[in-house]
Amino acid sequence: MVLRPNKLSVTEIETWLRDPYAIYAKHVLKLRPLDALDQETDAADYGQVVHAGLHRFLRAHGTAWPPNAAALLREALSYALSETQPREALRAWWSPRLDRIAAWVAETEATRRATAPPLAIASEAEGIWRLPIARGFDLTGRADRLELRAEGRLAILDYKTGTPPSQTEVEAGLAPQLLLEAAMAEAGAFKGVAAARATELIYWQLSGGFDRGSSVTLFKGDAAAIEAAVAEAASALQRLIATFDDPARAYLSHPHPARTPRFAEYAQLARVAEWSAGGDGE
């Protein structure tokens, strides 16, 4: 019981749902996957560049909207790219994509701010929420962007350079990140951000490709539906914790074939390739 995790991030909750063994390996066995000897910069680094660039821009300008926003966004993203010191081939591949993201964000942001200007913006906001359960459990998170609007309304935005979770996955409880961030915000868990109820949950898909970017609003912006889903996500998390507090509960690897994780860092340790190749008869 003592070894079972009592502190996880909002992104790790999805891992817990899809691949409990990964949580066991990381937090109980305290194992960390080794980088491949020939590992090179990949899509994860690209995502970090996008996050770092947008954070740099918002940290500098906040709620103020400069007239040359697109140029300043390109500059911030370019700086973030240079900080990673990528190979020249990657720099040549990523630079035009980052320029297209800057243009899309500038256009989208100008429209958003014209219709509902934010009163305050917290970028890369870190938080920790002590759940109201007897044995103690801390949920941590870093919200890409929290926007305080008029009448105490809150919008939570998350940047994805890959494919964001679908509405179906969110409603099924398999992608609870934004819902749990909303629960944290409602509890006042984010540092420097007053407690507020989320009325908008938005994914920005920022690929920088042919489709430069897109905005996906969960629950069609229905504040009542969001409130109900956030409450259910918080309750579901407490049920999940209680389930795995049972000493007889095993941390299975990929227990639901239809719900496999997007990234499986511990698949080799769990020998997923071997037992999945055996078929139903094994």
C-alpha positions as CSV (number, residue, x, y, z in Angstrom):
1,M,0.0,0.0,0.0
2,V,2.8,2.4,0.8
3,L,4.4,1.9,-2.6
4,R,1.3,2.7,-4.5
5,P,1.6,6.2,-6.1
6,N,0.1,9.1,-4.2
7,K,1.1,11.8,-6.7
8,L,0.5,11.7,-10.5
9,S,0.2,14.3,-13.2
10,V,-3.0,14.9,-15.3
11,T,-1.3,13.3,-18.3
12,E,-0.3,10.2,-16.3
13,I,-3.9,9.6,-15.4
14,E,-4.6,8.8,-19.0
15,T,-1.7,6.4,-18.9
16,W,-3.1,4.8,-15.7
17,L,-6.4,4.2,-17.6
18,R,-4.8,2.8,-20.7
19,D,-1.7,1.1,-19.4
20,P,-1.6,0.6,-15.6
21,Y,1.7,-1.4,-15.9
22,A,3.5,1.8,-17.1
23,I,2.5,3.5,-13.8
24,Y,3.6,0.5,-11.8
25,A,7.0,0.4,-13.6
26,K,7.6,4.1,-13.2
27,H,6.3,4.8,-9.7
28,V,6.4,1.5,-7.9
29,L,9.5,-0.1,-9.4
30,K,11.1,3.3,-10.0
31,L,12.3,2.3,-13.5
32,R,13.1,4.8,-16.2
33,P,13.3,3.8,-19.9
34,L,16.7,4.4,-21.5
35,D,17.0,6.5,-24.6
36,A,18.0,4.5,-27.7
37,L,21.7,4.8,-28.5
38,D,20.8,6.2,-32.0
39,Q,17.9,8.3,-30.8
40,E,17.5,11.6,-32.7
41,T,15.4,14.6,-32.3
42,D,11.8,13.7,-33.0
43,A,8.2,14.8,-32.9
44,A,8.3,15.2,-29.1
45,D,11.0,17.9,-29.5
46,Y,9.0,19.6,-32.1
47,G,6.1,19.9,-29.7
48,Q,8.4,21.3,-27.0
49,V,9.5,24.0,-29.5
50,V,6.0,25.0,-30.3
51,H,5.0,25.1,-26.6
52,A,8.2,27.1,-25.7
53,G,7.7,29.6,-28.5
54,L,4.1,30.3,-27.6
55,H,4.9,30.6,-24.0
56,R,7.7,33.1,-24.8
57,F,5.3,35.2,-26.8
58,L,2.6,35.2,-24.1
59,R,5.0,35.9,-21.4
60,A,6.2,39.0,-23.2
61,H,2.8,40.3,-24.3
62,G,0.1,38.8,-22.2
63,T,-3.3,40.3,-22.8
64,A,-1.8,43.1,-24.9
65,W,-2.1,42.4,-28.6
66,P,0.7,43.9,-30.7
67,P,0.0,45.1,-34.2
68,N,2.9,43.0,-35.6
69,A,1.8,39.9,-33.7
70,A,2.6,37.5,-36.6
71,A,6.2,38.7,-36.9
72,L,6.7,38.5,-33.1
73,L,5.2,35.0,-33.0
74,R,7.6,33.9,-35.7
75,E,10.5,35.4,-33.8
76,A,9.4,33.7,-30.6
77,L,9.1,30.3,-32.3
78,S,12.4,30.7,-34.2
79,Y,14.1,31.5,-30.9
80,A,12.6,28.4,-29.3
81,L,13.9,26.4,-32.3
82,S,17.4,27.7,-32.0
83,E,17.5,26.8,-28.3
84,T,17.1,23.1,-29.1
85,Q,20.1,23.3,-31.5
86,P,18.5,20.9,-34.0
87,R,20.3,19.3,-36.9
88,E,20.3,21.5,-40.0
89,A,18.0,19.2,-41.9
90,L,15.4,19.5,-39.0
91,R,15.8,23.2,-38.9
92,A,15.1,23.4,-42.6
93,W,12.1,21.1,-42.2
94,W,10.6,22.8,-39.1
95,S,11.2,26.5,-39.8
96,P,8.5,26.9,-42.5
97,R,6.1,24.8,-40.4
98,L,6.7,27.1,-37.4
99,D,6.1,30.2,-39.7
100,R,2.8,28.7,-40.8
101,I,1.8,28.1,-37.1
102,A,2.7,31.7,-36.3
103,A,0.5,33.0,-39.0
104,W,-2.4,30.8,-38.0
105,V,-2.1,31.7,-34.3
106,A,-2.0,35.4,-35.1
107,E,-5.2,35.2,-37.2
108,T,-7.0,33.0,-34.8
109,E,-5.9,35.0,-31.8
110,A,-7.0,38.3,-33.3
111,T,-10.5,36.9,-33.9
112,R,-10.7,35.4,-30.4
113,R,-9.6,38.7,-28.7
114,A,-11.9,40.8,-30.8
115,T,-15.0,38.8,-29.7
116,A,-13.9,38.0,-26.1
117,P,-10.8,39.8,-24.9
118,P,-9.1,38.0,-22.0
119,L,-8.7,39.8,-18.7
120,A,-5.7,37.7,-17.7
121,I,-3.6,34.9,-19.3
122,A,-1.5,32.4,-17.4
123,S,0.8,30.5,-19.7
124,E,2.4,27.1,-18.7
125,A,0.6,27.5,-15.4
126,E,1.7,24.9,-12.8
127,G,-0.6,23.5,-10.2
128,I,-1.0,20.9,-7.5
129,W,-4.3,19.7,-6.1
130,R,-4.6,17.7,-2.9
131,L,-7.6,15.5,-3.5
132,P,-10.2,15.2,-0.6
133,I,-9.5,11.6,0.1
134,A,-8.4,10.0,3.4
135,R,-5.1,8.5,2.3
136,G,-3.9,11.6,0.5
137,F,-3.3,12.0,-3.2
138,D,-1.8,14.9,-5.1
139,L,-2.8,15.7,-8.7
140,T,-0.3,17.8,-10.6
141,G,-0.6,19.6,-13.9
142,R,0.8,22.3,-16.2
143,A,-1.9,24.0,-18.2
144,D,-0.6,25.3,-21.5
145,R,-2.9,28.3,-21.2
146,L,-5.6,29.6,-18.9
147,E,-7.6,32.6,-19.9
148,L,-9.8,34.5,-17.5
149,R,-12.7,36.1,-19.2
150,A,-15.5,38.5,-18.1
151,E,-17.8,37.4,-15.3
152,G,-15.2,35.0,-13.9
153,R,-15.4,32.6,-16.9
154,L,-12.3,30.6,-17.6
155,A,-11.1,29.1,-20.9
156,I,-8.5,26.3,-20.9
157,L,-6.4,25.8,-24.1
158,D,-4.1,22.9,-24.8
159,Y,-1.7,22.8,-27.7
160,K,-1.2,19.6,-29.7
161,T,1.2,19.2,-32.6
162,G,-0.2,15.7,-33.1
163,T,-3.8,14.6,-33.2
164,P,-5.8,15.8,-30.2
165,P,-8.2,13.4,-28.3
166,S,-11.7,13.2,-29.8
167,Q,-14.9,14.3,-28.1
168,T,-15.8,10.6,-27.9
169,E,-12.6,9.8,-26.1
170,V,-13.1,12.6,-23.7
171,E,-16.7,11.6,-23.0
172,A,-15.6,8.0,-22.5
173,G,-13.2,9.2,-19.8
174,L,-10.1,8.0,-21.7
175,A,-8.7,11.5,-22.3
176,P,-9.3,13.3,-19.0
177,Q,-6.5,15.9,-19.2
178,L,-8.5,19.0,-19.9
179,L,-11.3,18.0,-17.6
180,L,-8.9,17.4,-14.7
181,E,-7.2,20.7,-15.4
182,A,-10.6,22.3,-15.2
183,A,-11.2,20.5,-11.8
184,M,-7.9,21.8,-10.6
185,A,-8.7,25.4,-11.7
186,E,-12.1,25.2,-10.0
187,A,-10.3,24.2,-6.8
188,G,-7.8,27.1,-7.1
189,A,-4.9,24.7,-7.6
190,F,-2.9,26.7,-10.2
191,K,-0.3,28.9,-8.7
192,G,-1.2,32.6,-9.1
193,V,-4.6,31.9,-10.7
194,A,-7.8,32.5,-8.7
195,A,-10.3,29.7,-8.5
196,A,-12.7,29.8,-11.5
197,R,-15.0,27.4,-13.3
198,A,-14.1,26.5,-16.8
199,T,-16.7,27.3,-19.5
200,E,-14.4,26.6,-22.5
201,L,-12.1,23.6,-23.1
202,I,-10.2,24.0,-26.4
203,Y,-7.5,22.0,-28.2
204,W,-5.3,23.8,-30.7
205,Q,-3.9,21.4,-33.2
206,L,-0.8,23.0,-34.5
207,S,0.8,20.9,-37.2
208,G,2.1,23.7,-39.4
209,G,1.5,21.5,-42.4
210,F,-0.9,22.0,-45.3
211,D,-3.6,22.6,-42.6
212,R,-1.6,25.1,-40.5
213,G,-3.8,24.7,-37.5
214,S,-7.3,24.1,-36.2
215,S,-9.3,24.8,-33.1
216,V,-11.3,22.0,-31.5
217,T,-13.9,23.1,-28.8
218,L,-15.0,20.3,-26.6
219,F,-18.7,19.9,-25.7
220,K,-19.4,22.6,-28.4
221,G,-18.7,25.2,-25.7
222,D,-21.7,24.1,-23.6
223,A,-20.9,25.4,-20.1
224,A,-23.4,23.1,-18.4
225,A,-22.1,20.0,-20.2
226,I,-18.5,21.0,-19.3
227,E,-19.4,21.5,-15.6
228,A,-21.1,18.0,-15.5
229,A,-18.1,16.4,-17.3
230,V,-15.6,18.0,-15.0
231,A,-17.5,16.8,-11.9
232,E,-17.6,13.3,-13.3
233,A,-13.9,13.3,-14.2
234,A,-13.0,14.3,-10.6
235,S,-15.3,11.6,-9.2
236,A,-13.9,9.0,-11.7
237,L,-10.3,9.8,-10.6
238,Q,-11.2,9.1,-6.9
239,R,-12.8,5.8,-8.0
240,L,-9.7,4.9,-10.0
241,I,-7.5,5.6,-7.0
242,A,-9.7,3.6,-4.7
243,T,-9.7,0.7,-7.2
244,F,-5.9,0.5,-7.3
245,D,-5.6,0.9,-3.5
246,D,-7.0,-2.6,-3.4
247,P,-3.9,-4.8,-2.8
248,A,-5.5,-7.5,-5.0
249,R,-5.7,-5.2,-8.0
250,A,-3.0,-5.8,-10.6
251,Y,-1.4,-3.2,-12.7
252,L,-2.0,-4.9,-16.1
253,S,-0.2,-4.0,-19.3
254,H,-2.6,-2.8,-22.1
255,P,-5.7,-4.4,-20.4
256,H,-8.1,-3.1,-23.1
257,P,-6.9,-3.7,-26.7
258,A,-9.2,-0.9,-28.0
259,R,-7.7,1.5,-25.6
260,T,-4.0,1.1,-26.1
261,P,-1.8,4.1,-25.2
262,R,-0.5,6.5,-27.8
263,F,3.0,6.1,-26.4
264,A,4.1,2.9,-24.6
265,E,7.5,3.5,-23.0
266,Y,7.3,0.3,-21.0
267,A,6.0,-2.0,-23.7
268,Q,9.4,-3.8,-24.1
269,L,9.6,-4.3,-20.3
270,A,6.1,-5.8,-20.3
271,R,7.0,-7.9,-23.3
272,V,3.9,-6.7,-25.1
273,A,5.3,-7.7,-28.6
274,E,5.8,-11.3,-27.4
275,W,2.5,-12.0,-25.7
276,S,0.4,-10.0,-28.2
277,A,1.9,-12.1,-31.0
278,G,0.7,-15.3,-29.3
279,G,-3.0,-14.8,-30.1
280,D,-5.9,-15.7,-27.9
281,G,-4.7,-19.2,-27.4
282,E,-1.7,-18.2,-25.3
